[in-house]
Amino acid sequence: MEAVGKLTNLQIELLKLFQYNLPEKQLSEIKNILAKYFAKSATSEMDRLWDENGWNNETMKDWASEHLRKKCSFSFHSKKINL
């Protein structure tokens, strides 16, 4: 779903549908409809993953407390610094 320098298929379809100016109220309503659609789609996918992987609230707590950054060290003005 990557588009660099060209329109996506969704953008092309939306341009075809809305070739005219809309009042701000209608534009706002359409943005809201699209936002709800994509939010529902993301929620459905997360629900599927949640069920498929047997995740639960404890899983979320574990993830929240995980430390995922690697320890690194570097020199700064001839001093070695460990992070």
N, CA, C and O atoms as a GROMACS GRO file, in nm:
protein
  332
    1MET      N    1   0.084  -0.119   0.000
    1MET     CA    2   0.000   0.000   0.000
    1MET      C    3   0.087   0.124   0.000
    1MET      O    4   0.055   0.222   0.068
    2GLU      N    5   0.194   0.122  -0.073
    2GLU     CA    6   0.285   0.235  -0.078
    2GLU      C    7   0.270   0.307  -0.210
    2GLU      O    8   0.271   0.244  -0.316
    3ALA      N    9   0.256   0.437  -0.204
    3ALA     CA   10   0.247   0.518  -0.325
    3ALA      C   11   0.337   0.639  -0.309
    3ALA      O   12   0.311   0.726  -0.226
    4VAL      N   13   0.441   0.643  -0.387
    4VAL     CA   14   0.533   0.756  -0.382
    4VAL      C   15   0.522   0.830  -0.514
    4VAL      O   16   0.555   0.775  -0.619
    5GLY      N   17   0.477   0.954  -0.508
    5GLY     CA   18   0.471   1.035  -0.628
    5GLY      C   19   0.350   1.010  -0.716
    5GLY      O   20   0.339   1.071  -0.823
    6LYS      N   21   0.260   0.923  -0.675
    6LYS     CA   22   0.139   0.903  -0.755
    6LYS      C   23   0.021   0.879  -0.661
    6LYS      O   24   0.038   0.850  -0.543
    7LEU      N   25  -0.096   0.892  -0.715
    7LEU     CA   26  -0.217   0.876  -0.635
    7LEU      C   27  -0.245   0.727  -0.611
    7LEU      O   28  -0.218   0.643  -0.697
    8THR      N   29  -0.301   0.698  -0.494
    8THR     CA   30  -0.342   0.561  -0.465
    8THR      C   31  -0.476   0.534  -0.532
    8THR      O   32  -0.542   0.626  -0.579
    9ASN      N   33  -0.514   0.407  -0.536
    9ASN     CA   34  -0.644   0.373  -0.595
    9ASN      C   35  -0.759   0.438  -0.517
    9ASN      O   36  -0.860   0.476  -0.576
   10LEU      N   37  -0.745   0.449  -0.386
   10LEU     CA   38  -0.848   0.516  -0.305
   10LEU      C   39  -0.859   0.663  -0.340
   10LEU      O   40  -0.969   0.717  -0.354
   11GLN      N   41  -0.745   0.729  -0.353
   11GLN     CA   42  -0.746   0.871  -0.387
   11GLN      C   43  -0.811   0.895  -0.523
   11GLN      O   44  -0.887   0.990  -0.540
   12ILE      N   45  -0.782   0.811  -0.619
   12ILE     CA   46  -0.840   0.825  -0.753
   12ILE      C   47  -0.992   0.810  -0.747
   12ILE      O   48  -1.065   0.889  -0.808
   13GLU      N   49  -1.039   0.709  -0.674
   13GLU     CA   50  -1.184   0.689  -0.663
   13GLU      C   51  -1.252   0.806  -0.592
   13GLU      O   52  -1.360   0.848  -0.633
   14LEU      N   53  -1.190   0.857  -0.488
   14LEU     CA   54  -1.248   0.971  -0.418
   14LEU      C   55  -1.251   1.095  -0.507
   14LEU      O   56  -1.347   1.172  -0.502
   15LEU      N   57  -1.149   1.114  -0.588
   15LEU     CA   58  -1.149   1.227  -0.681
   15LEU      C   59  -1.261   1.214  -0.784
   15LEU      O   60  -1.325   1.313  -0.819
   16LYS      N   61  -1.284   1.093  -0.831
   16LYS     CA   62  -1.393   1.071  -0.927
   16LYS      C   63  -1.529   1.102  -0.863
   16LYS      O   64  -1.616   1.161  -0.926
   17LEU      N   65  -1.544   1.058  -0.737
   17LEU     CA   66  -1.672   1.079  -0.669
   17LEU      C   67  -1.699   1.224  -0.634
   17LEU      O   68  -1.814   1.269  -0.639
   18PHE      N   69  -1.595   1.296  -0.600
   18PHE     CA   70  -1.612   1.432  -0.551
   18PHE      C   71  -1.539   1.532  -0.638
   18PHE      O   72  -1.439   1.591  -0.597
   19GLN      N   73  -1.589   1.549  -0.757
   19GLN     CA   74  -1.528   1.641  -0.853
   19GLN      C   75  -1.577   1.784  -0.834
   19GLN      O   76  -1.551   1.870  -0.918
   20TYR      N   77  -1.647   1.809  -0.727
   20TYR     CA   78  -1.703   1.942  -0.702
   20TYR      C   79  -1.677   1.981  -0.557
   20TYR      O   80  -1.647   1.896  -0.472
   21ASN      N   81  -1.688   2.110  -0.529
   21ASN     CA   82  -1.669   2.159  -0.392
   21ASN      C   83  -1.789   2.124  -0.306
   21ASN      O   84  -1.903   2.130  -0.352
   22LEU      N   85  -1.763   2.089  -0.183
   22LEU     CA   86  -1.868   2.059  -0.087
   22LEU      C   87  -1.869   2.165   0.021
   22LEU      O   88  -1.766   2.224   0.052
   23PRO      N   89  -1.986   2.189   0.078
   23PRO     CA   90  -1.990   2.276   0.195
   23PRO      C   91  -1.906   2.214   0.307
   23PRO      O   92  -1.894   2.091   0.314
   24GLU      N   93  -1.850   2.296   0.393
   24GLU     CA   94  -1.764   2.247   0.501
   24GLU      C   95  -1.832   2.142   0.587
   24GLU      O   96  -1.768   2.047   0.632
   25LYS      N   97  -1.962   2.158   0.611
   25LYS     CA   98  -2.034   2.062   0.695
   25LYS      C   99  -2.033   1.924   0.631
   25LYS      O  100  -2.007   1.824   0.699
   26GLN      N  101  -2.060   1.917   0.500
   26GLN     CA  102  -2.059   1.787   0.432
   26GLN      C  103  -1.918   1.729   0.427
   26GLN      O  104  -1.901   1.608   0.445
   27LEU      N  105  -1.820   1.812   0.404
   27LEU     CA  106  -1.682   1.766   0.402
   27LEU      C  107  -1.644   1.706   0.538
   27LEU      O  108  -1.580   1.601   0.544
   28SER      N  109  -1.683   1.773   0.644
   28SER     CA  110  -1.657   1.725   0.778
   28SER      C  111  -1.726   1.591   0.803
   28SER      O  112  -1.668   1.500   0.863
   29GLU      N  113  -1.850   1.578   0.757
   29GLU     CA  114  -1.924   1.453   0.774
   29GLU      C  115  -1.857   1.338   0.698
   29GLU      O  116  -1.849   1.226   0.750
   30ILE      N  117  -1.810   1.364   0.578
   30ILE     CA  118  -1.742   1.261   0.498
   30ILE      C  119  -1.611   1.220   0.565
   30ILE      O  120  -1.579   1.102   0.570
   31LYS      N  121  -1.536   1.317   0.616
   31LYS     CA  122  -1.413   1.284   0.688
   31LYS      C  123  -1.444   1.196   0.808
   31LYS      O  124  -1.371   1.101   0.837
   32ASN      N  125  -1.551   1.227   0.878
   32ASN     CA  126  -1.592   1.150   0.994
   32ASN      C  127  -1.629   1.006   0.954
   32ASN      O  128  -1.591   0.911   1.022
   33ILE      N  129  -1.704   0.992   0.845
   33ILE     CA  130  -1.743   0.859   0.795
   33ILE      C  131  -1.618   0.777   0.761
   33ILE      O  132  -1.607   0.661   0.799
   34LEU      N  133  -1.523   0.839   0.691
   34LEU     CA  134  -1.400   0.768   0.653
   34LEU      C  135  -1.318   0.732   0.778
   34LEU      O  136  -1.264   0.621   0.786
   35ALA      N  137  -1.309   0.822   0.873
   35ALA     CA  138  -1.234   0.794   0.996
   35ALA      C  139  -1.297   0.677   1.071
   35ALA      O  140  -1.226   0.589   1.120
   36LYS      N  141  -1.429   0.675   1.081
   36LYS     CA  142  -1.499   0.566   1.150
   36LYS      C  143  -1.477   0.434   1.076
   36LYS      O  144  -1.458   0.330   1.140
   37TYR      N  145  -1.480   0.437   0.944
   37TYR     CA  146  -1.458   0.316   0.864
   37TYR      C  147  -1.319   0.258   0.893
   37TYR      O  148  -1.306   0.139   0.923
   38PHE      N  149  -1.216   0.341   0.885
   38PHE     CA  150  -1.080   0.292   0.906
   38PHE      C  151  -1.056   0.251   1.052
   38PHE      O  152  -0.982   0.157   1.077
   39ALA      N  153  -1.118   0.320   1.147
   39ALA     CA  154  -1.107   0.283   1.288
   39ALA      C  155  -1.173   0.147   1.311
   39ALA      O  156  -1.118   0.063   1.382
   40LYS      N  157  -1.289   0.125   1.251
   40LYS     CA  158  -1.359  -0.003   1.264
   40LYS      C  159  -1.276  -0.115   1.202
   40LYS      O  160  -1.268  -0.224   1.258
   41SER      N  161  -1.216  -0.088   1.088
   41SER     CA  162  -1.132  -0.187   1.021
   41SER      C  163  -1.011  -0.223   1.108
   41SER      O  164  -0.978  -0.341   1.121
   42ALA      N  165  -0.946  -0.124   1.166
   42ALA     CA  166  -0.831  -0.149   1.253
   42ALA      C  167  -0.873  -0.225   1.378
   42ALA      O  168  -0.802  -0.315   1.423
   43THR      N  169  -0.986  -0.190   1.435
   43THR     CA  170  -1.036  -0.259   1.554
   43THR      C  171  -1.067  -0.404   1.524
   43THR      O  172  -1.035  -0.493   1.603
   44SER      N  173  -1.129  -0.429   1.409
   44SER     CA  174  -1.160  -0.567   1.370
   44SER      C  175  -1.033  -0.649   1.354
   44SER      O  176  -1.028  -0.765   1.397
   45GLU      N  177  -0.932  -0.591   1.294
   45GLU     CA  178  -0.806  -0.662   1.276
   45GLU      C  179  -0.740  -0.690   1.411
   45GLU      O  180  -0.687  -0.799   1.433
   46MET      N  181  -0.743  -0.593   1.502
   46MET     CA  182  -0.686  -0.615   1.635
   46MET      C  183  -0.764  -0.722   1.711
   46MET      O  184  -0.705  -0.805   1.780
   47ASP      N  185  -0.896  -0.721   1.698
   47ASP     CA  186  -0.978  -0.826   1.762
   47ASP      C  187  -0.940  -0.964   1.709
   47ASP      O  188  -0.931  -1.060   1.785
   48ARG      N  189  -0.919  -0.973   1.578
   48ARG     CA  190  -0.882  -1.100   1.515
   48ARG      C  191  -0.747  -1.146   1.570
   48ARG      O  192  -0.731  -1.262   1.608
   49LEU      N  193  -0.649  -1.055   1.573
   49LEU     CA  194  -0.517  -1.090   1.624
   49LEU      C  195  -0.522  -1.127   1.772
   49LEU      O  196  -0.455  -1.221   1.815
   50TRP      N  197  -0.601  -1.055   1.849
   50TRP     CA  198  -0.619  -1.080   1.992
   50TRP      C  199  -0.669  -1.222   2.014
   50TRP      O  200  -0.614  -1.297   2.095
   51ASP      N  201  -0.774  -1.259   1.939
   51ASP     CA  202  -0.832  -1.394   1.951
   51ASP      C  203  -0.737  -1.502   1.899
   51ASP      O  204  -0.718  -1.605   1.963
   52GLU      N  205  -0.678  -1.477   1.784
   52GLU     CA  206  -0.590  -1.574   1.718
   52GLU      C  207  -0.467  -1.607   1.803
   52GLU      O  208  -0.420  -1.720   1.804
   53ASN      N  209  -0.416  -1.506   1.873
   53ASN     CA  210  -0.294  -1.524   1.950
   53ASN      C  211  -0.318  -1.548   2.099
   53ASN      O  212  -0.223  -1.567   2.175
   54GLY      N  213  -0.443  -1.547   2.141
   54GLY     CA  214  -0.475  -1.571   2.282
   54GLY      C  215  -0.428  -1.459   2.374
   54GLY      O  216  -0.397  -1.484   2.490
   55TRP      N  217  -0.421  -1.338   2.322
   55TRP     CA  218  -0.379  -1.225   2.403
   55TRP      C  219  -0.486  -1.191   2.505
   55TRP      O  220  -0.605  -1.217   2.483
   56ASN      N  221  -0.443  -1.130   2.617
   56ASN     CA  222  -0.537  -1.086   2.719
   56ASN      C  223  -0.482  -0.960   2.785
   56ASN      O  224  -0.380  -0.906   2.742
   57ASN      N  225  -0.548  -0.913   2.889
   57ASN     CA  226  -0.503  -0.790   2.955
   57ASN      C  227  -0.363  -0.805   3.014
   57ASN      O  228  -0.286  -0.709   3.017
   58GLU      N  229  -0.331  -0.926   3.060
   58GLU     CA  230  -0.197  -0.951   3.114
   58GLU      C  231  -0.091  -0.935   3.005
   58GLU      O  232   0.018  -0.885   3.031
   59THR      N  233  -0.124  -0.978   2.884
   59THR     CA  234  -0.032  -0.962   2.770
   59THR      C  235  -0.004  -0.814   2.748
   59THR      O  236   0.111  -0.775   2.725
   60MET      N  237  -0.105  -0.732   2.754
   60MET     CA  238  -0.088  -0.588   2.733
   60MET      C  239  -0.002  -0.527   2.843
   60MET      O  240   0.082  -0.441   2.816
   61LYS      N  241  -0.023  -0.571   2.968
   61LYS     CA  242   0.059  -0.520   3.078
   61LYS      C  243   0.205  -0.561   3.059
   61LYS      O  244   0.295  -0.481   3.084
   62ASP      N  245   0.227  -0.685   3.015
   62ASP     CA  246   0.364  -0.732   2.989
   62ASP      C  247   0.430  -0.647   2.881
   62ASP      O  248   0.545  -0.606   2.895
   63TRP      N  249   0.358  -0.622   2.774
   63TRP     CA  250   0.413  -0.542   2.664
   63TRP      C  251   0.447  -0.401   2.711
   63TRP      O  252   0.550  -0.345   2.673
   64ALA      N  253   0.360  -0.345   2.794
   64ALA     CA  254   0.382  -0.208   2.841
   64ALA      C  255   0.509  -0.197   2.926
   64ALA      O  256   0.570  -0.091   2.932
   65SER      N  257   0.548  -0.305   2.991
   65SER     CA  258   0.665  -0.299   3.077
   65SER      C  259   0.791  -0.353   3.010
   65SER      O  260   0.898  -0.353   3.071
   66GLU      N  261   0.781  -0.398   2.885
   66GLU     CA  262   0.899  -0.449   2.814
   66GLU      C  263   0.996  -0.337   2.781
   66GLU      O  264   0.956  -0.224   2.752
   67HIS      N  265   1.123  -0.370   2.787
   67HIS     CA  266   1.228  -0.277   2.746
   67HIS      C  267   1.285  -0.330   2.616
   67HIS      O  268   1.355  -0.431   2.615
   68LEU      N  269   1.256  -0.263   2.505
   68LEU     CA  270   1.292  -0.314   2.373
   68LEU      C  271   1.416  -0.250   2.314
   68LEU      O  272   1.467  -0.297   2.212
   69ARG      N  273   1.465  -0.144   2.374
   69ARG     CA  274   1.585  -0.078   2.319
   69ARG      C  275   1.709  -0.157   2.356
   69ARG      O  276   1.718  -0.214   2.465
   70LYS      N  277   1.802  -0.161   2.264
   70LYS     CA  278   1.930  -0.227   2.290
   70LYS      C  279   2.019  -0.134   2.371
   70LYS      O  280   2.015  -0.012   2.355
   71LYS      N  281   2.100  -0.194   2.456
   71LYS     CA  282   2.200  -0.114   2.526
   71LYS      C  283   2.305  -0.075   2.424
   71LYS      O  284   2.341  -0.154   2.336
   72CYS      N  285   2.354   0.044   2.436
   72CYS     CA  286   2.458   0.088   2.344
   72CYS      C  287   2.558   0.173   2.421
   72CYS      O  288   2.530   0.223   2.530
   73SER      N  289   2.673   0.187   2.362
   73SER     CA  290   2.775   0.273   2.422
   73SER      C  291   2.838   0.355   2.311
   73SER      O  292   2.843   0.313   2.196
   74PHE      N  293   2.885   0.471   2.348
   74PHE     CA  294   2.951   0.557   2.251
   74PHE      C  295   3.048   0.647   2.326
   74PHE      O  296   3.042   0.663   2.448
   75SER      N  297   3.137   0.705   2.251
   75SER     CA  298   3.236   0.796   2.310
   75SER      C  299   3.193   0.939   2.286
   75SER      O  300   3.148   0.975   2.177
   76PHE      N  301   3.209   1.020   2.391
   76PHE     CA  302   3.176   1.161   2.382
   76PHE      C  303   3.288   1.237   2.449
   76PHE      O  304   3.307   1.225   2.570
   77HIS      N  305   3.361   1.314   2.374
   77HIS     CA  306   3.477   1.387   2.426
   77HIS      C  307   3.571   1.294   2.501
   77HIS      O  308   3.613   1.321   2.613
   78SER      N  309   3.602   1.183   2.436
   78SER     CA  310   3.697   1.083   2.488
   78SER      C  311   3.648   1.010   2.611
   78SER      O  312   3.726   0.939   2.674
   79LYS      N  313   3.522   1.024   2.648
   79LYS     CA  314   3.465   0.948   2.759
   79LYS      C  315   3.371   0.845   2.702
   79LYS      O  316   3.291   0.876   2.613
   80LYS      N  317   3.379   0.722   2.752
   80LYS     CA  318   3.289   0.617   2.707
   80LYS      C  319   3.161   0.627   2.788
   80LYS      O  320   3.166   0.634   2.911
   81ILE      N  321   3.048   0.627   2.720
   81ILE     CA  322   2.918   0.638   2.784
   81ILE      C  323   2.837   0.514   2.750
   81ILE      O  324   2.822   0.480   2.633
   82ASN      N  325   2.786   0.447   2.852
   82ASN     CA  326   2.699   0.329   2.834
   82ASN      C  327   2.555   0.369   2.860
   82ASN      O  328   2.524   0.433   2.960
   83LEU      N  329   2.470   0.332   2.771
   83LEU     CA  330   2.327   0.358   2.789
   83LEU      C  331   2.252   0.229   2.804
   83LEU      O  332   2.130   0.230   2.820
   0.00000   0.00000   0.00000
